[in-house]
Amino acid sequence: MIKQILISLMGTMMNGKLKKGDLVFIVHHASDIVRNEEIATKGVIVQEIPDSIWYRVFMSWSDKTMITDFPVHMLKKISPGSSAG
């Protein structure tokens, strides 16, 4: 339980508060640096799952799309000024 809270806090500090409609990179760890934004997997927050650190994300890569759930520490918010945003 404490580990989940710490992970959630770390993700929130790194990403700011995620909300529906936010564009995100999907990463293994919040500290991952996305080196090539052209090939990075991107997604859009569809829903925050209540009472948890998880978000439902519409993601796309290559020519595929999927809706799946990710914990906050795997989502890195794309800022509006970035080249990916």
N, C-alpha and C positions, 0 to 999 in steps of 0.2 A: 504494500500500500504506500509506504513512504517513498519507495523507488518510483512509483507511478506519479506521485505528486511532484517529486524533484524533476522527473522527465518533463512533466507538463509545464512546470515553471520555467525550465530551461528553454523549451520550445516557444513558450509565450515571450520570453525575453528576447530570443533570437528573431522571432518572426513578427512580434507584435500580435495583437489579438486577431486571429483569423475569423473571417465571417463569410457568409454565403456570397458567392460571386468572386471571391479573391482568386487570382491566378497564382499558382504555386509550382515550384519544382518539387519532384518527388525524389528524395535522397535516402541513403541508408542511415545517416546521422545528421543532425542539425548543423554540425560543424563542417560537413562536406562542402568543398568549393566546387561549384559548377564551372568547369574549365571550358567546355564547348557548349554554349547555349543553343546552338543549332540542333544538337542531337540529344539534349537533356529531355527527359520525360516531363511533360507539363500536365497540369490538371487544373480544374476549376472546382472550388469548394461548392458542393451542392447542399450540404446539411451538416450541422454540428450534432453529434449523437449525444443526447441529453445524459447528464451525470457521468460523463466519461472524458477521456483525453483523446477520443477518436473523432474523425471527420469522414463523411462520405464525400468522395471525390470522383468527378468525371474526368478521366484521364485519356490522353491520346498519345500514340507513338507510331511511327512509320505510317501504315495505313489502317491501324487498328484503333478501336475505342473501347472503353470499359468503365463501368461505375464500380468502385470498390472502396473499402474502408481502410484508413491509415491512422496511426497514432500521430499526435502533433509533432513529435520529434522527427518524423520522416517527411515533414512538409516545410518547405522554405519559401516564404512569401516573396513574390516577384514584385519589386517596387515599380511604380509607374514610370520612373525615369530610366529604367534599365533597358537595354537593347532587346530583351525578351518580352518586355511588358508592353 
